[in-house]
Amino acid sequence: MVFKKYPIFLNLENKNILIVGGGNACLEKLYGLEFTGAKLHVISIDFSDDVQIFLNKYPDISAEKRAVKEEDLNHRDIIFLATSDSETNKNFRKIAKEKGIWVNSVDDPKNCDFYSSSTVTVGPVQFAISTDGKFAGVSSTLRKLFEEILPEEDHELMETIFEMRRNLKEILPDQNERRLALKEIIRNLNSKYFHKS
């Protein structure tokens, strides 16, 4: 029997996250974690130029140029193993599991407790796309497709719609009244723009 994954959006504010590795996989994780409010710690024997540029932008990110040690895994909420060495990923995932810490081994699905997703953000709306770690290229292609379908100028529109809904909740605190008002708005739009004569 094949089990499905349960998609979630994590609140990582003030969570202690370790990234092991300093290449392209590390950079991808740094971009994904950039605005989450997480406390990031990166350990790698070496850092690529692009990773170093990213780290220079954020002095709050703790970065150490050395090999990772078992004690580095202590007191972490999540660990990203962004090395190209499957054996290293496997060994440190085993240690992390013993400590009860969830691990994502980049491009190594069999050593993952969870998979990262490609995301598309349109104002306050966020889409997540996952292939269960099996084909990252497909997720990336779909993300680009969504970004083309939902252009940048639509972001402001989405923000406006959400703001209108927030204001409507204040103006009409009664849920039934609010539902009737929203139905009326939809009815007006339908009759004006979509009604077939």
matplotlib code that plots the C-alpha trace (Angstrom):
import matplotlib.pyplot as plt

x = [0.0, 1.3, 0.6, -0.2, 1.7, -0.1, 0.5, 1.0, 2.4, 4.7, 5.0, 8.8, 9.1, 11.9, 12.4, 15.9, 16.9, 20.2, 21.4, 24.3, 26.1, 27.1, 26.3, 23.3, 21.0, 21.8, 21.1, 17.7, 16.8, 18.1, 15.8, 12.9, 13.5, 14.4, 11.3, 10.0, 11.5, 13.4, 16.8, 19.1, 22.5, 24.5, 27.5, 29.7, 33.3, 33.0, 30.5, 29.8, 30.1, 26.3, 25.7, 28.4, 26.7, 23.3, 24.9, 26.6, 23.1, 21.9, 24.4, 21.8, 22.3, 25.0, 27.4, 30.5, 33.0, 33.8, 32.6, 29.3, 29.5, 26.9, 26.4, 25.5, 22.1, 21.2, 18.2, 17.2, 13.6, 14.3, 17.5, 18.2, 21.0, 22.0, 25.1, 25.8, 27.0, 24.2, 26.1, 26.5, 22.8, 21.9, 24.2, 23.0, 19.4, 19.7, 21.2, 18.5, 15.7, 17.1, 16.8, 13.3, 14.2, 12.6, 15.1, 15.0, 17.9, 17.9, 17.6, 17.7, 14.0, 14.7, 16.4, 13.6, 11.0, 9.3, 9.7, 10.0, 7.7, 7.9, 5.8, 4.0, 2.9, 0.2, -0.3, -1.6, -2.3, 0.4, 0.4, 2.6, 3.6, 5.3, 6.4, 7.2, 10.9, 10.9, 11.2, 12.0, 12.2, 8.5, 7.6, 9.9, 8.2, 4.7, 5.8, 7.0, 3.7, 1.7, 3.8, 3.1, -0.7, -0.8, 1.2, 2.7, -0.1, -2.6, -0.9, -2.3, -5.8, -5.6, -4.5, -7.4, -9.9, -8.6, -8.7, -12.3, -13.2, -11.5, -13.4, -16.6, -16.2, -16.0, -18.9, -21.1, -20.1, -23.1, -22.0, -25.4, -25.5, -22.0, -22.8, -25.9, -23.7, -21.1, -23.8, -25.2, -21.7, -21.2, -24.8, -24.1, -20.8, -22.4, -25.3, -23.1, -20.2, -21.2, -25.0, -25.7, -28.6]
y = [0.0, 3.4, 6.1, 9.7, 12.7, 15.3, 18.8, 21.5, 25.1, 25.4, 28.4, 28.5, 31.8, 31.5, 27.8, 26.5, 25.2, 23.7, 23.4, 21.1, 21.9, 25.0, 24.5, 24.9, 22.7, 24.9, 28.1, 26.7, 26.0, 29.5, 31.1, 29.1, 30.0, 33.6, 35.3, 32.6, 34.2, 31.0, 31.0, 29.6, 27.9, 26.7, 24.4, 23.4, 22.6, 25.2, 27.7, 28.5, 32.1, 32.4, 31.0, 33.4, 36.4, 35.3, 34.9, 38.3, 39.9, 38.3, 38.7, 37.1, 33.7, 31.8, 30.2, 28.0, 26.7, 23.2, 19.6, 18.9, 17.0, 15.0, 17.6, 20.2, 18.4, 19.1, 21.4, 21.7, 21.8, 20.9, 19.8, 20.1, 17.8, 19.6, 17.6, 15.5, 12.6, 10.1, 8.3, 11.5, 12.2, 8.6, 8.7, 12.1, 11.4, 8.3, 10.4, 13.1, 10.4, 9.2, 12.8, 13.1, 15.8, 15.9, 15.8, 16.7, 15.2, 17.2, 15.1, 12.0, 11.0, 7.8, 9.8, 12.3, 12.7, 15.4, 16.9, 20.5, 21.9, 24.4, 27.4, 30.2, 33.3, 35.6, 38.3, 36.5, 33.2, 30.5, 27.4, 24.4, 21.8, 18.5, 15.4, 13.5, 14.3, 12.2, 14.8, 18.3, 19.5, 18.9, 20.9, 23.7, 23.7, 23.8, 26.7, 28.7, 27.9, 29.2, 32.3, 33.0, 32.4, 34.6, 37.7, 40.1, 42.7, 40.2, 40.2, 43.6, 42.5, 39.5, 41.7, 44.0, 41.1, 39.9, 43.4, 43.8, 40.5, 41.7, 45.0, 43.2, 41.1, 44.3, 46.0, 42.9, 40.8, 38.5, 35.6, 35.1, 38.8, 38.6, 35.5, 37.3, 40.3, 38.2, 36.3, 39.7, 40.8, 37.6, 37.8, 41.4, 40.4, 37.4, 39.4, 42.3, 40.3, 36.6, 36.7, 35.2, 36.9]
z = [0.0, -1.0, 1.6, 0.7, 2.2, 4.2, 2.9, 5.5, 5.8, 8.8, 11.0, 11.5, 13.3, 15.9, 15.1, 15.3, 11.9, 10.8, 7.2, 6.5, 3.2, 1.4, -2.3, -4.6, -2.5, 0.5, -1.5, -2.5, 1.1, 2.2, -0.4, 0.8, 4.4, 3.8, 5.1, 7.6, 10.7, 11.5, 13.3, 10.7, 11.3, 8.3, 8.7, 5.7, 4.9, 2.1, 0.8, -2.9, -4.0, -4.3, -0.8, 0.6, -1.1, 0.5, 3.9, 3.7, 3.2, 6.5, 9.3, 11.7, 10.0, 11.9, 9.5, 10.3, 7.8, 9.1, 9.2, 10.9, 14.3, 16.1, 18.8, 16.1, 15.8, 19.4, 20.2, 16.5, 15.3, 11.7, 9.9, 6.2, 5.0, 1.8, 1.1, -2.0, 0.1, 0.6, 3.3, 5.4, 4.9, 6.0, 9.1, 10.3, 9.6, 11.9, 14.7, 14.2, 14.4, 17.7, 18.9, 17.6, 15.0, 11.5, 8.6, 4.9, 2.9, -0.2, -3.4, -1.2, -0.7, 1.2, 3.9, 4.3, 7.0, 4.9, 1.4, 0.5, -2.1, -4.9, -4.0, -5.9, -3.9, -5.2, -2.5, 0.5, -1.4, -1.6, -3.8, -2.9, -5.5, -4.6, -6.4, -3.1, -3.7, -6.8, -9.6, -8.5, -12.1, -12.6, -9.5, -10.7, -14.2, -12.7, -10.4, -13.4, -15.2, -12.3, -12.1, -15.8, -15.4, -12.3, -13.2, -10.7, -11.2, -9.8, -6.5, -5.6, -6.7, -4.3, -1.5, -2.2, -2.2, 1.2, 2.6, 1.5, 3.2, 6.4, 6.3, 5.6, 8.7, 10.7, 8.9, 9.0, 12.1, 11.6, 9.4, 7.7, 6.7, 5.4, 3.4, 1.8, 1.0, -0.7, -2.7, -3.8, -5.0, -6.9, -8.4, -9.6, -11.2, -12.8, -14.3, -15.5, -17.0, -17.5, -18.2, -21.6, -23.5]

ax = plt.figure().add_subplot(projection="3d")
ax.plot(x, y, z, "-o")
ax.set_aspect("equal")
plt.show()
